[in-house]
Every structure is written in C-alpha cells, then in structure tokens.
C-alpha cells in the first residue's frame, strides 16, 4: 500500500507540473522524457518479485482528473502522430543479413552502445522508454484489463479508422509484405536449396505465402475492413504458413544428411524468426463481426512494445545459431564414439590390442620428441618440430587403427547423450532408461580403463627399450641430460603437471569438435561427390577407383584433421608459454608413461622408490585430469546441442552409483554374458541412417 501511495505522489507531481491547465508539456523540448519518467515509476516494481505490475495509480489519476486525462491523451497522440513502426515488425529481434562474424560484431556493439533509431519512428520512442534488459519481462506482467482501461482513457486511433498510406493497418501490411519478400529471396538461394532440394522439385510455399498475403492486402483495401478469421483467404494463408514451417524443420533434419554451414544455419534461423513474426502479427488483421477493433489495436501496440523490449543480446545470438552447428559436430562424434565402447569380451580384447598399438607409436614419439629438444633452434623452430612430431605420429596412429585413450572421452560423451536422447524420444520409462544408461556407462568406463592400461603398459617399455637400443647401437643415451627434468614433470606436487594435464584435456575436447566440424563441412560441400565425379581422377584411376578415393576421404579426413590439429596444439603450447611469459605446457597420460621410461634410461636404468611412487601417482592424476576435462566439456556441449535437460544429470549419477554397488566388476571387465538388449544396436542403426 505504501508503495502504491508513493507511486501516486510521484505521478501527481509530474502531471501537476506538465499536464494541468497550463499544458507545459507542449513547451518541453524533449517531451518524450516525460513518458520515460512515468514508465520508470512502474519499472521499479520489477525488483519486488510481484506476479503483476499494476498501472492502477496512473489509471486512478486519469479517471479522477479530466484535465490530466485530456492533456495526457493529447500528449500521447502527438508523440505517436505520423510515426513509422514498420522496422519494428521487420527488423527488431530478427537477425540481419550480415555474416556470422558481422552479426556477432553488431550484437557486441549493441551490447556496449545500442544502435540509434530514426527520430520519426515508433522504435525511437520505445527505445528511449523501454531500454532496460528486463523490460520485456515486467511489461508482460501488466494485467490486460488495466491495459484496456488505460487505452480507453487515452483513446488513440483504432486500427480500422484509417486505411491511408501511413495508417496503422497500412504499416502493418507493408511490414508483413517486406517479411515475405525477404523470406522468398533467401529461401530460393542455392545454399538453402542445397539442404532443401525439395524446393527445386515443386512450387515453393514461400512464394505462395507472398502471393496469399498480397491477396489479403487487396481484399482489405477494397472492402475497407479487417478480415474474417473464418474466411477462405485467411485460412489458406494459415495453411501455407504451416507448410513453410514444415519446410524449415525439414531443412534442419536434412542438415544431418547434407551438412550445414554457419551462414546457412543463420539464414534458416532468420527465416524461422520471420515466419514466427508473421504468425504472431497476422491475427491482428482479423476481426469477428461481434467484436470491436479495440482489441486488435491494443494487441498491435503491445506487440510493438514487447518486440522492441526483447531485442536479442549477444548470448541469445550465440545460443540460437550455435545449437544446430553443435548438434552436427556432436552427431559425428556420437557416431564415432560407438566404436570406442566395448559391449563384450571380444570387443574389450580388441580395444586392448588397439591401445597397445597406440602405446607403441606414442613410445616412439616420446623418443623422437626428446631428440628434437636437443636440436638448436628458436622457440618457433622447436614449436614447428614438436608439432610435426605429434601431428605425424597421431595421424599414423589413427590410420593404423590404433587407439589413443584420451581421444575417447570427446567421442563417447556425445554417444552417452545420444543414448539419453534416444530414451527420451522413445518415451522409455525412467527407471528402465536410467538402468540401461548405467549399464552403458559401465561399458564406457571399462573400455576407457583398458585403453588407458594398454597405452601406458606399452608406451613405457617401448620408450625405455628404444632408448636402450639407441645406446646399444649408437652409444647415445638420449635422456641422460634430461633425467631430472623428466622426473620433475611427473611429480604432481613439485610441478604443474595437473594444470598442464587440464590444458591437454581441453585440446582433446577441441580436437573432437574439429573432427565433427570437418565432417559437417565435407557433407555440406559435397566433397565425396566432387572427388568421385572429378574428371581428371576418373580418367587417371577409373570411375570405381575415384569412388573409393572419395569414400576413403570422407571416412578418414575428419580424423586426420582432428589428429593433426591436436598435434599442433600439443607441440606449440610450451613455446607460446615462453613467448607470453606463462608457465603453460601439456601433460598427457600416455606420453607421461613413455617419459617415465626415458627417465629411467637416463638414470642408468635405476629409479628410487620415491621417484617411482610419485611418478606413478603423477601419471594416474594426469590421466584422470585428461579424461575429466575432455569428457565434461564434451558432455556439456552434447547436452546443449541435443537439448537434453540438465535435470537428467542427478538421477543419472544416482543410477550409475546404484549400478556400481550391484555390479562393481563390470566397470573394469565385461561380464561373461552381456544382457540381451538391443537399444544400443537400434541407436547405431538410427545414427547410420542419419549419416
């Protein structure tokens, strides 16, 4: 009650000064500031957690004082007279035609310094009044009944009173026409048709939408009245709008098959926004015989206010445009992740063999990297040499079909979320779905364990044996000058090994995204077909061989690029750290195991108990950090991309813990007989069909 009284006093002061018999508002140079002051009184209610924001103090003031009411009505009418609102309908809250980078810059500038609007527009007035980011929320809380009362007190022009060029109805129709023309122009671009080839095969519903809206315009202008919502013309427009929405949804689904670029993703989002704007405003053009035009006019003004108040910020833009792109990236990693999860003992043993092969290659890479460190070169030179060693080694490891254990989390996290998404879509019962997820998670953990084990158990002796071979054949102990440094880097207490392991985990996550991005781009640009149909290749190798080259490229190129960039990240970090004066580097569990072997060799095949204990603890913690960072980042990305609610996490953790209490050994080794369940097989088949 005190708050209501305070608002009433503030309002009375403003109205007494400017809206009394002297009508001083006419002499105020910047008279829009009066409305700004009035609205700011009611904006203050937003911080009080009220369910509604009430305009009753203003209503009571106008009802009790005829002079205030008349002068305020004149003030509002003069403020709005001749003002254009078309750009609010066509532009505000809708992405521009700029590139992704251009839109990002524009949104960033608007965050810091909002773009000004033309002085003769409604947008300028609304931008001055509703400039706070929370205005959209509190305006929606104003009771509609109060809006009606206030509207009747002010008595602005109704939407049916004038059909002239700048009238409310003419501006609204003009705005809708602009939207449909923009939709048609963009929907027929070759980049859109590439992922929506159906538009090439029949009449475009987007063109039909423009034609239908033109018919509605002619009908309104001829009859000088709004449309009947039950009329054939209006219903036909609604049907075509539905078809347009379906085509956009079809384009999003086709993105899994044809790929998508950031630009096309943004264009689709823009068309979707424009269709939504048409759907929201089109009903304003209709009225039933038993209804007045007051409701239509109120709806128009409310929509203009809300559209202007809900201008999307930078975070909204990144979330909107990033969702589908992230979905495509995680779709690739999800499909790839299934091969990193063993469901039976045969697959478990195969993973062990692949991990042993990976450990073998990494052991040799450890020796090569240590030898390259002795080359006299600049920091840039060492960064280049280390990157080449890592990149070449990782690519060879990948092409040989071996496994690097830490590459798994980035892939398997998306696979887990795919499993969850499948259960939600199939509407499986929670208990059943969580239990199956826990069993699937157990498969993932034991596969990750055996991969770590295989990598570590092979990398250490290969590095040790290779260094011993160099000493025996060439009388060269590659690690003799680096022993102390190698032991230090493995010590989790004396060094920054854990932090450096987290950096490596981030690179593992990033390399997983790169694989998905490359796979997506290959699909979008039709690389396989380009290779298969390339005349020179067909002439040189024959049609069948060219087809095999295209298939090989599509299958392996994402992994090659992912491993190459992971190698570059690993090789350049230390040099960048030196250049910037930062103590940053990378630590990887498999390389750490290999380095332990080199340290033992450099120490004349001896190691103290303390050194061995701290080194083993360090290797274990490095592995945990590699896995944790990579897996958690990938999991968060996959949750957001596939729109699986985060509330699922808590029951999932509980189900995994419960499953562990009953089946602890399944987290390390497969059971003799796996449960006969075809959910995983169904998901794999579904993902193959998408691919």
Order of alpha helices (4+ residues) and beta strands (2+ residues): alpha-alpha-alpha-alpha-alpha-alpha-alpha-alpha-alpha-alpha-alpha-alpha-alpha-alpha-alpha-alpha-alpha-alpha-alpha-alpha-alpha-alpha-alpha-alpha-alpha-alpha-alpha-alpha-alpha-alpha
